[in-house]
Amino acid sequence: MTYDPEDNYMYAEQKIMNEVALHMSKYGGKYQDWYVGVAADAKSRLFNDHGVNETSDAWICRQCVNDGAARQIERYFIKKGCKGGPVGEEKSAMFFYAYMIQPHTRQ
């Protein structure tokens, strides 16, 4: 058997996708009710830019192994039906985040 370091990335991505899907199902709604994105500073993006309430809104954030993994997870959830912006070019965007869209949040 040989070792392929890409296997670890795939495992890490799959683990995050599973955690996020479980979180989304826990808080309900359809994929279309959620917004996903990537950022270098996910908390600033969530709470300042999107207006997510840290204590009362449903949200999740995970650090990925690199920006490519974060973008892959973002593409996966957008294909599932989540809302999301265009994939940016920020090179250090190692965080994937998702939040349930509310009347007070900004997409």
Contact map, one row per residue, 1 for C-alpha under 8 A:
11100000000000000000000000000000000000000000000000000000000000000000000000000000000000000000000000000000000
11110000000000000000000000000000000000000000000000000000000000000000000000000000000000000000000000000000000
11111000000000000000000000000000000000000000000000000000000000000000000000000000000000000000000000000000000
01111111000000000000000000000000000000000000000000000000000000000000000000000000000000000000000000000000000
00111111100000000000000000000000000000000000000000000000000000000000000000000000000000000000000000000000000
00011111110000000000000000000000000000000000000000000000000000000000000000000000000000000000000000000000000
00011111111000000000000000000000000000000000000000000000000000000000000000000000000000000000000000000000000
00011111111100000000000000000000000000000000000000000000000000000000000000000000000000000000000000000000000
00001111111110000000000000000000000000000000000000000000000000001000100000000000000000000000000000000000000
00000111111111000000000000000000000000000000000000000000000000000000000000000000000000000000000000000000000
00000011111111100000000000000000000000000000000000000000000000000000000000000000000000000000000000000000000
00000001111111110000000000000000000000000000000000000000000000011000000000000000000000000000000000000000000
00000000111111111000000000000000000000000000000000000000000000010000110110000000000000000000000000000000000
00000000011111111100000000000000000000000000000000000000000000000000000000000000000000000000000000000000000
00000000001111111110000000000000000000000000000000000000000000000000000000000000000000000000000000000000000
00000000000111111111000000000000000000000000000000000000000001000000000010000000000000000000000000000000000
00000000000011111111100000000000000000000000000000000000000000000000000010000000000000000000000000000000000
00000000000001111111110000000000000000000000000000000000000000000000000000000000000000000000000000000000000
00000000000000111111111000000000000000000000000000000000000000000000000000000000000000000000000000000000000
00000000000000011111111100000000000000000000000000000000000100000000000000000000000000000000000001000000000
00000000000000001111111110000000000000000000000000000000000000000000000000000000000000000000000000000000000
00000000000000000111111111000000000000000000000000000000000000000000000000000000000000000000000000000000000
00000000000000000011111111100000000000000000000000000000000100000000000000000000000000000000000000000000000
00000000000000000001111111111010000000000000000000000000000000000000000000000000000000000000000000000000000
00000000000000000000111111111000000000000000000000000000000000000000000000000000000000000000000000000000000
00000000000000000000011111110000000000000000000000000000000000000000000000000000000000000000000000000000000
00000000000000000000001111111000000000000000000000000000010000000000000000000000000000000000000000000000000
00000000000000000000000111111100000000000000000000000000000000000000000000000000000000000000000000000000000
00000000000000000000000110111111110000000000000000000000000000000000000000000000000000000000000000000000000
00000000000000000000000000011111110000000000000000000000000000000000000000000000000000000000000000000000000
00000000000000000000000100001111110000000000000000000000000000000000000000001001111000000000000000000000000
00000000000000000000000000001111111000000000000000000000000000000000000000000000111000000000000000000000000
00000000000000000000000000001111111000000000000000000000000000000000000000000000011000000000000000011000000
00000000000000000000000000001111111100000000000000000000000000000000000000000000011000000000000001111000000
00000000000000000000000000000001111110000000000000000000000000000000000000000000011100000000000001111000001
00000000000000000000000000000000011111000000000000000000000000000000000001001100011110000000000111100000000
00000000000000000000000000000000001111100000000000000000000000000000000001000000000110100000000111000000000
00000000000000000000000000000000000111110100000000000000000000000000011001000000000000100000111110000000000
00000000000000000000000000000000000011111100100000000000000000000000000000000000000000000101111110000000000
00000000000000000000000000000000000001111100000000000000000000000000000000000000000000000101111000000000000
00000000000000000000000000000000000000111111100000000000000000000000000000000000000000000000101000000000000
00000000000000000000000000000000000001111111110000000000000010000000000000000000000000000000001110000000000
00000000000000000000000000000000000000001111111100000000000000000000000000000000000000000000000000000000000
00000000000000000000000000000000000000001111111110000000000000000000000000000000000000000000000000000000000
00000000000000000000000000000000000000101111111111000000000000000000000000000000000000000000000000000000000
00000000000000000000000000000000000000000111111111110000000000000000000000000000000000000000000010100000000
00000000000000000000000000000000000000000011111111111100000000000000000000000000000000000000000000000000000
00000000000000000000000000000000000000000011111111110000000000000000000000000000000000000000000000000000000
00000000000000000000000000000000000000000001111111100000000000000000000000000000000000000000000000000000010
00000000000000000000000000000000000000000000111111110000000000000000000000000000000000000000000000000000111
00000000000000000000000000000000000000000000011111111000000000000000000000000000000000000000000000000001110
00000000000000000000000000000000000000000000011101111100101000000000000000000000000000000000000000100001100
00000000000000000000000000000000000000000000001000111111100000000000000000000000000000000000000000000000000
00000000000000000000000000000000000000000000001000011111101000000000000000000000000000000000000000000000000
00000000000000000000000000000000000000000000000000001111100000000000000000000000000000000000000000000000000
00000000000000000000000000000000000000000000000000001111110000000000000000000000000000000000000000000000000
00000000000000000000000000000000000000000000000000011111111000000000000000000000000000000000000000110000000
00000000000000000000000000100000000000000000000000000001111100000000000000000000000000000000000000110000000
00000000000000000000000000000000000000000000000000010100111110000000000000000000000000000000000011110000000
00000000000000000001001000000000000000000000000000000000011111000000000000000000000000000000000011100000000
00000000000000000000000000000000000000000100000000000000001111100000000000000000000000000000001111000000000
00000000000000010000000000000000000000000000000000000000000111110000000000000000000000000000001110000000000
00000000000000000000000000000000000000000000000000000000000011111000010000000000000000000000011100000000000
00000000000110000000000000000000000000000000000000000000000001111110110000000000000000000000011100000000000
00000000100100000000000000000000000000000000000000000000000000111110110000000000000000000000010000000000000
00000000000000000000000000000000000000000000000000000000000000011111110000000000000000000001110000000000000
00000000000000000000000000000000000000000000000000000000000000011111111000000000000000000011111000000000000
00000000000000000000000000000000000000000000000000000000000000000111111100000000000000000000010000000000000
00000000100010000000000000000000000000000000000000000000000000011111111110000000000000000000010000000000000
00000000000010000000000000000000000001000000000000000000000000111111111111000000000000000000111100000000000
00000000000000000000000000000000000001000000000000000000000000000011111111100000000000100000000100000000000
00000000000010000000000000000000000000000000000000000000000000000001111111110000000000000000000000000000000
00000000000010011000000000000000000000000000000000000000000000000000111111111000000000000000000100000000000
00000000000000000000000000000000000111000000000000000000000000000000011111111100000100000000000100000000000
00000000000000000000000000000000000000000000000000000000000000000000001111111110000000000000000000000000000
00000000000000000000000000000000000000000000000000000000000000000000000111111111000000000000000000000000000
00000000000000000000000000000010000100000000000000000000000000000000000011111111110000000000000000000000000
00000000000000000000000000000000000100000000000000000000000000000000000001111111111100000000000000000000000
00000000000000000000000000000000000000000000000000000000000000000000000000111111110000000000000000000000000
00000000000000000000000000000010000000000000000000000000000000000000000000011111110000000000000000000000000
00000000000000000000000000000011000000000000000000000000000000000000000000001111111000000000000000000000000
00000000000000000000000000000011111100000000000000000000000000000000000000001111111100000000000000000000000
00000000000000000000000000000011111100000000000000000000000000000000000000000100111110000000000000000000000
00000000000000000000000000000000001110000000000000000000000000000000000001000100011111000000000000000000001
00000000000000000000000000000000000110000000000000000000000000000000000000000000001111100000000000000000001
00000000000000000000000000000000000000000000000000000000000000000000000000000000000111110000000000000000000
00000000000000000000000000000000000011000000000000000000000000000000001000000000000011111000000000000000000
00000000000000000000000000000000000000000000000000000000000000000000000000000000000001111100000000000000000
00000000000000000000000000000000000000000000000000000000000000000000000000000000000000111110000000000000000
00000000000000000000000000000000000000110000000000000000000000000000000000000000000000011111100000000000000
00000000000000000000000000000000000000000000000000000000000000000010000000000000000000001111100000000000000
00000000000000000000000000000000000000110000000000000000000000000110000000000000000000000111110000000000000
00000000000000000000000000000000000001111000000000000000000000000110010000000000000000000111111100000000000
00000000000000000000000000000000000001110000000000000000000000111111110000000000000000000001111100000000000
00000000000000000000000000000000000001111100000000000000000011110010010000000000000000000000111110000000000
00000000000000000000000000000000000111100100000000000000000011110000011011000000000000000000111111000000000
00000000000000000000000000000000000111100100010000000000001111000000000000000000000000000000001111100000000
00000000000000000001000000000000011110000000000000000000001110000000000000000000000000000000000111110000000
00000000000000000000000000000000011100000000010000010000111100000000000000000000000000000000000011111000000
00000000000000000000000000000000111000000000000000000000111000000000000000000000000000000000000001111100000
00000000000000000000000000000000111000000000000000000000000000000000000000000000000000000000000000111110100
00000000000000000000000000000000000000000000000000000000000000000000000000000000000000000000000000011111100
00000000000000000000000000000000000000000000000000000000000000000000000000000000000000000000000000001111100
00000000000000000000000000000000000000000000000000110000000000000000000000000000000000000000000000000111110
00000000000000000000000000000000000000000000000001110000000000000000000000000000000000000000000000001111111
00000000000000000000000000000000000000000000000011100000000000000000000000000000000000000000000000000001111
00000000000000000000000000000000001000000000000001000000000000000000000000000000000110000000000000000000111
